[in-house]
Amino acid sequence: MKNTELNDIHVGLGAKMVEFAGYNMPVQYAGVKAEHLSVRESIGVFDVSHMGEFFVSGENSFAFLQSILSNDLSKLVDGQAQYTCLPNETNGIVDDLIVYKFNTNKYMLVVNASNIEKDWNWINSKNSHGVNIKNESNDYSLLAIQGPNAIEAMQNLTNVDLNQIPFYHFAVNNFAGFENIIISATGYTGSGGFEIYCKNSQVIDIWNEVFKAGEKFNIKPIGLAARDTLRLEMGYCLYGNDLNESTSPIEAGLGWITKFNKEFTNSEYLKNEKENGPERRLVAFETIERGIPRKDYEIFSDTEKLIGIVTSGTMSPSFSKGIGLGYINTNYSKIDNYVFIKIRDKLIKSIIVKLPFKA
C-alpha cells in the first residue's frame, strides 16, 4: 500500500486512515459533518495526491485527444480545463476526468486514482497518432483548497490575482514560495476554491504554508468522507458508483460533455442513444420519510414495481435529509415523481428533484 507524502501529517492530526485505490488515505479528522460544514462555510484542505496525472504532448495531441474524449477540446483556450470522459466501445465509460490545456501541443489529464493503470493502458492502446504520453502520477501531489474563503485566505501565497482565474481555468505561477505550481480554479465540492498541483518534494512545505495562511479563517483538514458528502449534495458523479464500464454518458446525464460535432470512441452509438433517449436515467432524489439511502438499495415505483437502483446515498450534512443518486427506468424519471427506496425491508417515500440538492 502506498502513502502520500503527507501521511505522517494526517496521522499526527488524528485522522482515521483507510485504504483507498491502493493508498492510505485520511477518511476523516474531526468528523464528517464538522468537516463538511467547514468547506461550505469557510475553508478546508483535502490531500488528494492519489489522483493520477498524465501529460500528453506532441503535434498530434489535439487530434488524438479529440478522438478518445467525449467533450470538444476545440472550445478550450490555453490555460483552460474541461470536464470530460473516456467512452469505451461497449456503451460505458472507462473513466471521467479533467483535461488541462497548456497549449495545442501539451495537455494534462487528471484521472481517478482507482483507474490510473486501466486508463494508462486504454489511452496508450488508442495512440495511433504518435503522441508522447507520460504518467507522472507518482511525481505529483494535489491539494484541494475549497470553500468560500479560499481566495481571500490564499491570496498572499501567490502573485497571481486569484479572483481573476475564472472557474475551470488555471495559472502556472509561484505559490507558497515555489515556482511553476499549477493553480487551478476547479474542485469537487461546489463551494469554490482551488486545486494545487505540485511536486511531491514541495507538498509538505506548501501544506504548512496553506494552513498558516488560513489560520484566521479557521482552516481545517478534510477527509474523503466529507469529500463524498460535498460532491453528492452537488450531484457530481463518482466513478465506481454513478459511472462505470456499463453506464453510458447519456444515461448518466452527461450529454453536456458529449459532443457530436466530431468523431470519438463509440460516438455513433452514443449519438443514437441521445436522439432516441436512453432506457434508464441517473436521477437525484431526496427522502420524504426518515431513512438514509445507500449504494445498491433498490428503487420502487408507487405500485411497488422494481424500477432501479441507488448508486450514491447519504444523510446530507447541510440539509439534514436523505439524498441520493440512482438509475431508474426512464418512464419514472420525471422531476417531482415519487419513488420508494427499500431501506431495511421498508419502502421509504422519496421524490425526484433537480440538482443541486437544496434545503
C-alpha positions as CSV (number, residue, x, y, z in Angstrom):
1,M,0.0,0.0,0.0
2,K,1.3,3.5,-0.9
3,N,1.3,6.6,1.3
4,T,1.0,10.1,0.1
5,E,3.9,12.5,1.1
6,L,1.5,13.9,3.8
7,N,0.8,10.6,5.5
8,D,2.7,11.4,8.8
9,I,0.9,14.8,9.0
10,H,-2.5,13.1,8.7
11,V,-1.7,10.6,11.4
12,G,-0.3,13.4,13.6
13,L,-3.6,15.3,13.2
14,G,-5.5,12.2,14.4
15,A,-7.0,11.2,11.0
16,K,-8.8,7.9,10.7
17,M,-6.8,6.3,7.8
18,V,-8.4,3.8,5.3
19,E,-7.2,2.0,2.2
20,F,-8.5,3.7,-1.0
21,A,-7.3,2.9,-4.5
22,G,-4.1,1.4,-3.1
23,Y,-3.3,4.4,-0.9
24,N,-3.5,5.0,2.8
25,M,-5.9,8.0,2.9
26,P,-7.5,10.1,5.6
27,V,-11.2,9.4,5.7
28,Q,-12.0,11.8,8.5
29,Y,-10.4,14.0,11.2
30,A,-12.8,15.8,13.5
31,G,-15.9,14.2,12.0
32,V,-17.8,14.2,8.7
33,K,-20.4,16.9,9.5
34,A,-18.0,19.3,11.0
35,E,-15.6,18.9,8.1
36,H,-18.4,19.2,5.5
37,L,-19.6,22.5,7.1
38,S,-16.1,23.9,7.3
39,V,-15.9,23.7,3.5
40,R,-19.4,25.0,2.9
41,E,-19.0,27.9,5.3
42,S,-15.3,28.8,5.3
43,I,-12.3,26.8,4.0
44,G,-10.9,23.2,4.1
45,V,-8.0,21.4,2.6
46,F,-8.0,17.9,1.1
47,D,-5.0,15.8,0.3
48,V,-6.0,14.1,-3.0
49,S,-2.5,13.2,-4.1
50,H,-3.7,9.7,-5.0
51,M,-5.2,11.1,-8.2
52,G,-3.4,10.4,-11.5
53,E,-1.7,12.9,-13.8
54,F,-0.9,12.0,-17.4
55,F,0.9,14.5,-19.7
56,V,0.2,14.3,-23.5
57,S,2.5,16.2,-25.8
58,G,3.4,16.4,-29.5
59,E,2.0,18.0,-32.6
60,N,-0.9,15.5,-32.9
61,S,-2.0,15.9,-29.3
62,F,-5.2,17.8,-30.1
63,A,-6.3,15.3,-32.8
64,F,-5.5,12.3,-30.6
65,L,-7.4,13.6,-27.5
66,Q,-10.4,14.7,-29.7
67,S,-10.6,11.0,-30.9
68,I,-10.8,9.4,-27.4
69,L,-12.5,12.1,-25.3
70,S,-16.3,12.8,-25.3
71,N,-16.1,16.6,-24.9
72,D,-14.9,19.1,-27.6
73,L,-11.4,20.3,-26.9
74,S,-11.6,22.9,-29.7
75,K,-13.6,25.0,-27.2
76,L,-10.6,25.4,-24.9
77,V,-8.1,28.3,-24.8
78,D,-4.6,27.9,-23.3
79,G,-5.0,27.8,-19.5
80,Q,-8.5,26.3,-19.5
81,A,-9.7,23.0,-18.1
82,Q,-12.6,20.8,-19.2
83,Y,-14.6,18.0,-17.6
84,T,-14.9,15.1,-20.0
85,C,-14.9,11.3,-20.2
86,L,-13.2,8.4,-21.9
87,P,-16.1,6.3,-23.5
88,N,-15.4,2.6,-24.0
89,E,-16.5,0.6,-27.0
90,T,-19.3,-1.3,-25.1
91,N,-21.5,1.7,-24.3
92,G,-19.9,2.5,-21.0
93,I,-17.2,4.8,-19.5
94,V,-13.6,4.0,-18.9
95,D,-13.2,7.0,-16.6
96,D,-14.4,10.6,-16.1
97,L,-11.5,13.1,-15.9
98,I,-10.4,16.7,-16.3
99,V,-8.2,17.8,-19.2
100,Y,-6.0,20.8,-18.9
101,K,-4.8,22.7,-22.0
102,F,-1.3,24.3,-21.7
103,N,-1.1,24.8,-25.4
104,T,-2.2,23.0,-28.6
105,N,0.7,20.5,-28.2
106,K,0.6,20.0,-24.4
107,Y,-2.2,18.7,-22.2
108,M,-2.6,17.2,-18.7
109,L,-5.2,14.6,-18.0
110,V,-6.2,14.2,-14.3
111,V,-7.8,10.8,-13.8
112,N,-9.4,8.9,-10.9
113,A,-7.0,7.2,-8.5
114,S,-8.6,3.8,-8.8
115,N,-8.4,3.9,-12.6
116,I,-4.8,5.0,-13.2
117,E,-3.5,1.7,-14.6
118,K,-6.6,1.0,-16.5
119,D,-6.7,4.5,-18.1
120,W,-3.0,4.4,-18.9
121,N,-3.4,1.1,-20.8
122,W,-6.6,2.3,-22.6
123,I,-5.1,5.6,-23.7
124,N,-1.9,4.0,-24.9
125,S,-3.8,1.4,-26.8
126,K,-5.5,4.2,-28.7
127,N,-2.4,6.1,-29.5
128,S,-2.1,5.8,-33.3
129,H,-1.2,9.5,-33.6
130,G,2.4,9.1,-32.3
131,V,2.0,11.5,-29.4
132,N,4.1,11.4,-26.3
133,I,2.2,10.2,-23.1
134,K,3.9,10.4,-19.7
135,N,2.4,9.0,-16.5
136,E,3.7,11.4,-13.8
137,S,1.1,10.3,-11.1
138,N,3.9,9.2,-8.7
139,D,5.7,12.5,-9.0
140,Y,2.8,14.9,-8.3
141,S,0.9,15.8,-5.2
142,L,-2.5,17.5,-5.2
143,L,-4.2,19.7,-2.6
144,A,-7.8,20.8,-3.0
145,I,-8.3,24.1,-1.1
146,Q,-12.0,24.5,-1.1
147,G,-14.6,26.9,0.4
148,P,-15.9,30.5,0.1
149,N,-12.9,31.9,1.9
150,A,-10.3,30.1,-0.2
151,I,-9.4,33.0,-2.4
152,E,-9.0,35.6,0.4
153,A,-7.1,33.2,2.6
154,M,-4.6,32.1,-0.1
155,Q,-4.1,35.4,-2.0
156,N,-0.9,36.2,0.0
157,L,0.8,33.0,-1.1
158,T,0.9,33.9,-4.8
159,N,1.5,36.9,-7.2
160,V,-1.5,35.8,-9.3
161,D,-4.8,37.6,-8.7
162,L,-6.8,34.6,-7.7
163,N,-10.1,36.5,-8.3
164,Q,-9.0,36.7,-12.0
165,I,-8.8,33.0,-12.6
166,P,-12.2,32.0,-13.9
167,F,-13.9,28.7,-13.0
168,Y,-12.3,25.8,-14.8
169,H,-9.2,27.9,-15.8
170,F,-5.7,27.7,-14.3
171,A,-2.4,29.5,-14.0
172,V,1.1,28.2,-13.7
173,N,2.9,30.5,-11.3
174,N,4.5,30.9,-7.9
175,F,2.7,29.6,-4.8
176,A,3.8,29.3,-1.2
177,G,7.4,30.0,-2.2
178,F,7.7,27.6,-5.1
179,E,7.7,28.4,-8.9
180,N,5.8,26.7,-11.6
181,I,2.9,25.5,-9.5
182,I,-0.4,24.7,-11.2
183,I,-3.1,26.8,-9.6
184,S,-6.5,25.6,-10.9
185,A,-9.9,27.0,-10.2
186,T,-11.5,23.6,-10.0
187,G,-12.9,21.3,-7.3
188,Y,-15.3,18.6,-6.4
189,T,-17.3,20.4,-3.7
190,G,-19.4,23.1,-5.3
191,S,-18.1,25.6,-2.7
192,G,-15.4,27.3,-4.9
193,G,-11.7,27.3,-4.3
194,F,-8.6,25.9,-5.9
195,E,-6.6,22.7,-6.6
196,I,-2.9,23.0,-6.3
197,Y,-0.7,20.6,-8.4
198,C,2.9,20.4,-7.1
199,K,5.9,18.1,-7.0
200,N,6.0,15.6,-4.1
201,S,9.1,17.3,-2.7
202,Q,7.2,20.6,-2.3
203,V,3.9,19.4,-0.8
204,I,4.8,19.3,2.9
205,D,6.0,22.9,2.8
206,I,3.0,24.0,0.8
207,W,0.6,22.3,3.2
208,N,2.2,24.1,6.1
209,E,2.1,27.5,4.4
210,V,-1.6,26.9,3.4
211,F,-2.5,26.2,7.0
212,K,-0.6,29.3,8.3
213,A,-2.4,31.5,5.7
214,G,-5.8,30.1,6.5
215,E,-5.5,30.2,10.3
216,K,-7.6,33.3,10.8
217,F,-10.3,31.6,8.7
218,N,-10.3,28.6,10.9
219,I,-9.0,26.4,8.1
220,K,-9.4,22.6,8.6
221,P,-8.1,19.4,7.1
222,I,-10.9,17.5,5.4
223,G,-11.1,13.7,4.7
224,L,-12.5,11.6,1.9
225,A,-15.9,11.0,3.7
226,A,-16.7,14.7,3.6
227,R,-15.4,15.0,0.1
228,D,-18.1,12.4,-0.8
229,T,-21.0,14.2,1.0
230,L,-20.0,17.5,-0.5
231,R,-19.9,16.2,-4.1
232,L,-23.2,14.3,-3.6
233,E,-25.0,17.5,-2.4
234,M,-24.0,19.0,-5.8
235,G,-24.9,15.8,-7.7
236,Y,-21.4,15.3,-9.0
237,C,-20.9,11.8,-10.3
238,L,-18.4,9.4,-8.6
239,Y,-16.7,6.8,-10.7
240,G,-17.3,3.3,-9.4
241,N,-20.7,4.4,-8.0
242,D,-22.6,6.5,-10.5
243,L,-20.4,5.8,-13.5
244,N,-18.7,2.6,-14.6
245,E,-17.9,0.4,-17.6
246,S,-21.6,-0.2,-18.3
247,T,-23.1,3.2,-17.7
248,S,-23.2,5.5,-20.8
249,P,-22.6,9.2,-20.5
250,I,-26.1,9.8,-21.9
251,E,-27.8,7.7,-19.2
252,A,-25.6,9.4,-16.6
253,G,-26.9,12.9,-17.6
254,L,-23.5,13.8,-19.1
255,G,-24.9,14.7,-22.5
256,W,-23.4,18.2,-21.9
257,I,-19.9,16.8,-22.0
258,T,-20.6,14.5,-25.0
259,K,-20.3,16.5,-28.3
260,F,-21.2,15.1,-31.6
261,N,-19.5,17.7,-33.9
262,K,-16.6,15.3,-34.1
263,E,-15.9,11.5,-34.1
264,F,-14.7,9.8,-30.9
265,T,-14.8,6.3,-29.4
266,N,-18.3,4.9,-29.7
267,S,-19.7,8.3,-30.8
268,E,-22.1,6.7,-33.3
269,Y,-23.9,4.6,-30.6
270,L,-24.0,7.5,-28.1
271,K,-25.4,9.9,-30.7
272,N,-28.2,7.4,-31.5
273,E,-28.9,6.9,-27.8
274,K,-29.1,10.7,-27.3
275,E,-31.5,11.0,-30.2
276,N,-33.7,8.1,-29.2
277,G,-33.5,8.5,-25.4
278,P,-31.9,6.0,-23.0
279,E,-33.9,3.3,-21.4
280,R,-32.7,4.4,-17.9
281,R,-31.5,7.7,-16.5
282,L,-29.5,8.8,-13.5
283,V,-31.8,10.8,-11.2
284,A,-31.4,12.7,-8.0
285,F,-33.9,12.0,-5.1
286,E,-34.4,13.0,-1.5
287,T,-36.3,11.1,1.1
288,I,-39.6,12.4,2.4
289,E,-39.8,9.8,5.2
290,R,-36.9,9.1,7.6
291,G,-34.2,6.9,6.1
292,I,-30.7,7.1,4.7
293,P,-30.3,5.7,1.2
294,R,-27.1,3.8,0.4
295,K,-25.4,2.3,-2.7
296,D,-27.2,-0.7,-4.2
297,Y,-30.5,-0.1,-2.4
298,E,-33.4,-0.9,-4.6
299,I,-35.8,1.8,-6.0
300,F,-39.5,1.0,-6.5
301,S,-42.5,2.8,-8.1
302,D,-45.7,3.7,-6.3
303,T,-47.1,0.4,-7.4
304,E,-44.1,-1.4,-5.8
305,K,-42.5,-2.3,-9.1
306,L,-38.7,-2.5,-9.1
307,I,-37.6,0.3,-11.3
308,G,-33.9,1.0,-10.4
309,I,-31.0,1.0,-8.0
310,V,-29.3,3.6,-5.8
311,T,-25.7,4.4,-6.8
312,S,-24.8,7.0,-4.2
313,G,-26.6,8.0,-1.0
314,T,-26.1,9.7,2.3
315,M,-27.6,11.9,5.0
316,S,-27.0,15.4,3.8
317,P,-25.0,17.4,6.4
318,S,-26.2,20.7,5.0
319,F,-29.9,19.8,4.7
320,S,-30.3,17.0,7.3
321,K,-32.3,14.8,5.0
322,G,-31.5,11.6,3.0
323,I,-30.3,12.3,-0.5
324,G,-29.1,10.1,-3.3
325,L,-28.5,9.3,-7.0
326,G,-29.7,6.3,-8.8
327,Y,-30.5,4.8,-12.2
328,I,-34.2,4.3,-12.9
329,N,-36.4,3.3,-15.8
330,T,-36.8,6.5,-17.9
331,N,-40.7,6.3,-17.7
332,Y,-40.4,7.1,-14.0
333,S,-37.6,9.7,-14.1
334,K,-39.6,13.0,-14.3
335,I,-38.8,15.7,-11.7
336,D,-41.3,15.6,-8.7
337,N,-42.2,11.9,-9.3
338,Y,-42.5,9.9,-6.1
339,V,-40.3,6.8,-5.8
340,F,-39.7,4.4,-2.9
341,I,-36.3,3.4,-1.6
342,K,-36.1,0.0,0.1
343,I,-34.3,0.6,3.4
344,R,-34.2,-2.3,5.8
345,D,-37.2,-4.0,4.2
346,K,-39.2,-0.8,4.4
347,L,-40.2,1.3,1.4
348,I,-39.3,4.9,2.2
349,K,-41.2,7.6,0.2
350,S,-38.9,9.8,-1.8
351,I,-39.1,12.4,-4.5
352,I,-37.1,13.0,-7.7
353,V,-35.5,16.5,-7.6
354,K,-33.5,18.8,-9.7
355,L,-29.8,19.2,-8.9
356,P,-28.1,20.6,-6.9
357,F,-29.9,19.5,-3.7
358,K,-31.5,22.3,-1.7
359,A,-32.9,22.9,1.8
